[in-house]
Every structure is written in structure tokens, then in C-alpha cells.
Amino acid sequence: MRVVLADDERLSLIHLKSLLEKEIGGVEVIGMYSDPTLIIDMIGPLHPDAIFLDINMPEISGFEIAEQLQVLFPSIEIVFVTAYDDYAVNAFELSVIDYILKPVQLARLEKTVKRLQVRVDQKDKRIKTTEPLIGCFNHIYLQLPNNEPQPLKWRTSKAQELFAYLLHHRNRMIDRTTLIELLWGHLDHAARTAQLYTTIYQIRHTLKQSGITEVIISSGILEAGYRLSIGPNLLDIEEWEIQLKRLPLLTVQTIPEHVLVLDSYKGDYLSDYGYLWAESERERLRCLWLHHAENLEAFYTDSGLLHDAIHLNQLIHKMMPTHDGSYFNLMKHYDALGNRPAVEEQYWLLKTMLENEFGVSTVNPSVADWYNRWKNPTQHEL
């Protein structure tokens, strides 16, 4: 695993480098920076797996650097290293993989490296196939064998939606009237029929140009409609669901496999487009992901892996901001770690979310009761 270290204290850099390379092993420090202004410019050509980043640095903070890194180099994992323990909430809001305190202890650092190695291994296990992959997470994309995913370039938004709709109903004949009413219901009969034929032609041309000729749109002879079949090509949502169903029993040894499937869910089904007809499938897949995430979170909690549980709840926050259960979980985890400011902040964030999203100011009674007992333990003992 290749890492970069950034800290304005030179001795801290040397100490961390020694722990990683000599005490732990399996880690190569490929860059060390004490000037934070150089990090963004220098890190790109190095292609590190991770960066250990101090928060308190002159001129620019570690938080600002992390925000830029996550935009420019989203594959780089970030570990915050700091002498202060009151940055934890902000750190995990950025979805960094870990947060460790100075002076860095070897046992704590070993846990971080193991967590990093799992994440790096996951990225190395991307689906490798001899068949093209059609993607529907967030938006429609194409991944040819041994290539990075690329968006399909549609000539019009109608061509994009028509392809998405036929893909959504793949292997089923969809009558022309349904397609016309969906996309061109406002036009007269002659114009809407011409638009359908033109758009089908555009889709076939785009597919041919993209190199996925085995995706076929066939027109019915006896039935007046169109059917799309993907042939031997793979579909990311189908592959993800297959992997989810094949997961072994969750144990300490199988955690990496479960995390890999969890992280393979790259975003909601066709969410970038907001098609109403896709909402049912979108919600079904979201529920499958959330159920899996909650099972993994409960396992982390029961196993005493609180930092992993915190990181997973932050991921649930990011994927589903209105899921109130993750706020309560974080309150309890931060309480177990003795981080009172973080507990208070999560309760405030929960109330703010409920007011902004649902127009209510009342927190679930059981959560409010827990918080009040935590806030005023002496009062409740009387």
C-alpha cells in the first residue's frame, strides 16, 4: 500500500513514517510534506492509495485540503491525524476512513492500516469481465472490458429516457402507444410517431458507436412495439444484487466481503434523471442497501468496533440524509467514546433534519428520552 504523509511538524512525519514502514510493514511512504500548500499539486502524479493528513496546519487546514482531494482525487483514502479530539464530527462528515490522535500509538495505527488495506483491496477487486457492463447507478454508463466507465453520449434527452425505459423493462415488449404517451403525448399523431421512429434510430446508432452491438432493440411484427435485450452484457444493478444474495454469513473473517458489496452500491438507480417511472425500483434497491448496511452496523456495534460503526453511520447519512436511525446510533457511539460535543451535535443535526425535511420539531420520544437522561443523569436519578 502506497501512502503520503502531510504534517507541518517534521518530527511527526518521521515518527509516523517509521511506525508505518518499520513497525507495521506492508506500507510504502512515497511522499512526505510539511508545506500544506504543495500537497494538492504534488499528490496527483504520485497516485497514492491513501494520505495521512494533519488537521492543524498553517495557511490551509487539513479539512480544506481533504475537501479538495475528495473532488480532484476521489479514490484516495484520507486519514486525519491531530493532537485534538474535538474535530471528530467534522472529520467523519467528510467521510474520511479514520481519525487518529497524536501522539500516534502503534496499536491504534495498526487498526487504521488494516482498515485501509481492506478498502484498497476492495478497489482492486472491481468487476473484471470479458463482457461489457451497462451501469444504472446514478446514471447510465458503459464499461468495456479493461476500461474505465464512460457515460453514453445521447443525441437528445428523449433518446436517453427512451433507452432507459426500455432497459428498465428489458426483455419485455412495450407497445408503441405507451412509449409515445410517455415522451411525446403533447404532439399530434403524425409528429409523435415520427419522433418515436427517429429516436429509436438514434439509440441504435449510439449503441453501435459505443461498441455494444449485442444490445438489441427489436420491433414486434405481430405486436406493435419494441423489446430491448442486453444479450451477454452485464447490468450493474443485477450484478450487485447477485453479489448481495451470495454473501456468506457475517463474521469477523467475512467483513471485507460484506463491505465490498456495500461499497459497490455507487448511488441510487437512475437518480441523476429523476424519472418517476423508475422510483419503485429505486426505492427497492435503496431498501436492500439500507438493510445490509444496518446489519453490518449492528455487527460492528456488537463486536465493539465503534470506529467502523461510526464510519458506516456517516455513510448512511451521506446516502440517506433523512434516515433518523443513524443519528441515534451515532449519539450512542460517541457517548461510548466519551465525546460529549459529538453527541450534542448529532441530536441538533437530527432536530434540524426533521424540521427542514418534514416540518416537525419533535424527535422520536425514545430518542428524546435517551438524550434527556444522558444530558441530565443526576436529575433522572432523583
Residue pairs with C-beta under 8 A, 6 or more apart in sequence:
1 26
1 27
1 28
1 49
1 50
1 113
1 116
1 117
1 120
2 27
2 28
2 30
2 46
2 47
2 48
2 49
3 20
3 27
3 28
3 29
3 30
3 48
3 49
3 50
3 51
3 52
3 116
4 29
4 30
4 31
4 32
4 33
4 39
4 43
4 46
4 48
4 50
4 51
4 52
5 13
5 16
5 17
5 29
5 31
5 32
5 33
5 51
5 52
6 32
6 33
6 34
6 36
6 39
6 51
6 52
6 53
6 54
6 57
6 62
6 65
7 13
7 16
7 33
7 34
7 52
7 53
7 54
7 57
7 81
8 34
8 35
8 36
8 54
8 56
8 57
8 58
9 34
9 54
10 34
12 54
12 81
12 102
13 32
13 34
15 103
15 104
16 52
16 81
16 104
16 109
17 29
17 32
19 104
19 106
19 109
20 27
20 29
20 109
20 113
21 27
21 28
21 29
23 106
24 106
24 109
24 110
24 113
26 113
26 117
27 113
30 46
30 48
31 42
31 43
31 46
31 48
33 39
33 42
36 57
36 58
36 59
36 60
36 62
36 65
37 59
37 60
39 51
39 53
39 65
39 69
40 65
40 68
40 69
40 72
43 51
43 69
43 73
43 76
44 72
44 73
48 76
49 76
49 77
49 116
49 120
50 76
50 77
50 78
50 79
50 97
50 116
50 120
51 69
51 76
51 77
51 78
51 79
52 79
52 81
53 62
53 65
53 66
53 78
53 79
53 80
53 81
54 62
54 80
54 81
54 82
55 61
55 62
55 63
55 80
55 81
55 82
55 84
55 87
55 91
56 62
56 82
56 83
56 84
62 80
62 82
63 87
63 90
63 91
63 94
66 78
66 80
66 94
66 96
67 94
69 76
69 78
70 78
70 94
70 95
75 123
77 96
77 97
77 116
77 119
77 120
78 94
78 96
78 97
79 96
79 97
79 98
79 99
79 100
79 112
79 116
80 87
80 91
80 96
80 98
80 99
80 100
81 100
81 101
81 102
81 104
82 99
82 101
82 102
83 101
83 102
84 101
85 101
85 339
86 341
87 99
88 99
88 334
88 339
88 342
89 339
89 341
89 342
89 345
89 346
91 99
92 99
92 310
92 311
92 314
93 314
95 311
95 314
95 315
95 318
97 112
97 115
97 116
97 119
97 311
98 112
98 115
98 116
98 307
98 311
99 307
100 108
100 109
100 112
101 108
111 307
115 308
118 255
118 256
118 259
119 259
119 263
121 256
122 256
122 259
122 260
122 263
125 260
127 133
127 143
127 234
127 239
128 145
128 146
129 145
129 234
130 145
131 145
131 232
131 233
131 234
132 142
132 143
132 144
132 145
132 211
132 212
132 233
132 234
133 142
133 143
133 149
133 233
133 234
133 235
133 236
133 239
134 140
134 141
134 142
134 167
134 212
134 215
134 230
134 233
134 234
134 235
134 236
135 141
135 142
135 143
135 149
135 235
135 236
135 266
136 164
136 167
136 235
136 236
136 237
136 269
136 270
137 236
137 237
137 240
137 265
137 266
137 267
137 268
137 269
138 266
138 267
138 268
138 270
138 271
138 272
139 151
139 270
139 271
139 272
139 273
140 151
140 152
140 160
140 163
140 164
140 167
140 270
141 149
141 150
141 151
141 152
142 149
142 150
142 151
142 152
142 210
142 211
142 212
143 149
143 150
144 150
144 211
152 160
152 163
152 206
152 210
153 206
153 210
154 160
154 163
154 202
154 203
154 206
155 202
155 206
156 199
156 202
158 183
158 184
158 195
158 199
159 199
159 202
159 203
159 206
160 273
161 182
161 183
161 273
161 275
162 179
162 183
162 199
162 200
162 203
163 203
163 206
163 228
164 270
164 273
164 275
164 278
165 174
165 179
165 182
165 275
165 277
166 174
166 217
166 226
166 227
166 228
167 228
167 230
167 235
168 270
168 277
168 278
168 281
169 228
170 228
170 229
170 230
170 235
171 227
171 228
171 229
172 227
173 220
173 223
173 225
173 226
173 227
174 225
174 226
174 227
175 223
175 224
175 225
176 193
176 196
176 224
176 225
176 226
177 224
178 225
179 196
179 225
179 226
180 192
180 193
180 195
180 196
182 277
183 195
183 196
183 199
184 191
184 192
184 195
184 196
185 192
187 195
200 217
200 219
200 226
203 217
204 217
207 213
207 215
212 233
214 230
214 231
214 232
214 233
215 228
215 229
215 230
215 231
215 233
216 228
216 229
216 231
217 226
217 227
217 228
218 226
218 227
218 229
219 225
219 226
220 226
220 227
236 266
237 269
237 285
240 261
240 264
240 265
241 285
241 288
243 261
243 264
244 261
244 288
244 292
247 254
247 257
247 258
247 261
248 254
248 257
250 258
250 295
250 296
250 299
252 303
255 296
255 299
258 292
258 296
259 296
261 292
262 289
262 292
262 293
262 296
262 315
265 285
265 289
268 282
268 285
268 286
269 278
269 281
269 282
269 285
270 278
270 282
271 282
286 320
289 319
290 316
290 319
290 320
290 323
293 312
293 315
293 316
293 319
294 316
294 325
296 312
297 309
297 312
297 313
297 316
297 329
300 306
300 308
300 309
300 312
301 309
301 329
301 333
306 333
306 336
306 337
309 329
309 333
310 330
310 333
310 334
313 326
313 329
313 330
313 333
314 326
314 330
316 323
316 325
316 326
317 323
317 326
317 327
320 326
321 353
321 357
322 353
322 357
322 358
324 350
324 353
324 354
324 364
324 367
327 346
327 347
327 349
327 350
327 353
327 367
328 346
328 350
328 364
328 367
328 370
330 342
330 346
331 343
331 346
331 347
331 367
331 370
331 371
331 374
332 370
334 340
334 342
334 343
334 346
335 343
335 374
343 371
343 374
347 363
347 371
350 363
350 367
351 361
351 363
354 360
354 361
354 362
354 363
355 361
362 368
363 371
372 380
373 380
